[in-house]
């Protein structure tokens, strides 16, 4: 063990009557609290972003392939032919998790003397309904792709509350095609009710078999509204969107979820700024506490500094002693901060202790994403910045005179 490390370890535990004792404890508490806040902020932010993105992609997927249109509504897309070769090619893309054929149709539900506008999403047996399945309140998912076409529909809790509906009830729906004067009516049976908490989607989206939309539009069984693509990692959204667009035939176009719902993703990105401000403030608090503790420790150990210099110790060697001492203090605070921060986030992730108003936050509880990478980055960055901030205060050691320091009491 080096002399600097030996002395530093002896200085870590100041005596009760020492001047630096309270400041060291305050520094440990500051680092601990700051790290807890930083871990909590990042875990909650990532969890919140992940939850919202998954919910939005559960309705509209990450990427949509459709015919070129001038309108912006999904239901206005002209039909495209179901191309098995294209579907297989897309499924073989690295980064693509799932590909499905869907169609959208806007219409109205009439029930209990009330009318509500909706967007009906039709799919086949390949439709990814995992998100909706996880958010089922009552009943089951509609059967899609059976030999016999079933007149089943899945609506949201929002729709059911507005129209006073429940599972097992029949509803009448009306759809108007371009060029037709009278709407087409369909009688459907409610087999399930879901609730995702995303009010903008819950109040408009219902699900059924794609063959109903094909019949309503007068399409053949080979015609679909669009192909939806779900990615393994949404961070690759722009790259895969460009790649898919470049490989498509000229009559097809690509939109991704960021282009369709820019307001949601701009809002999510804005949260990054808020968390960045919190991280900077917490690191500043930790650094100031460590610097204050170090200054008090240097003043208290002035006589020790003078003795060490008289014995031949260099300024660099003495500075190393105080940097190592402060590093031990910072590490102790970081250990406490990690235990508290990770512990609280683990409890929230599994027990959902902190609830949220669904109408404001689109979810029932505070979501948490425990990522080892993020936690390591926070710890390493905090340690580096805290130790770096201690380099300047240790320069005061070079101004200590051995003669005066030995006389100092």
Secondary structure, 3 states (H helix, E strand, C coil): CCHHHHHHHHHCCCCCCCCHHHHHHHHHHHHHHHHHHHHHHHHHHHHHHHHHHHHHHHHHCCEEEEECCCCCCHHHCCCEECCHHHHHHHHCCCCEEEEEEEEEEEEEEEECCEEEEEEEEEECCCCCCHHHHHCEEEECCCCCCCCCCCCEEEEEHHHHHHHCCCCCCEEEEEECCCCCCCCEEEEEEEEEEECCCCHHHHCCEEEEEHHHHHHHHCCCCCEECEEEEEECCHHHHHHHHHHHHHHCCCCEEEEEHHHHCHHHHHHHHHHHHHHHHHHHHHHHHHHHHHHHHHHHHHHHCHHHHHHHHHCCCCHHHHHHHHHHHHHHHHHHHHHHHHHHHHHHHHHHHHHCCCECCHHHHCCCECCCCCCHHHHHHHHHHHHHHHHHHHHHHHHHHHHCCHHHHHHCC
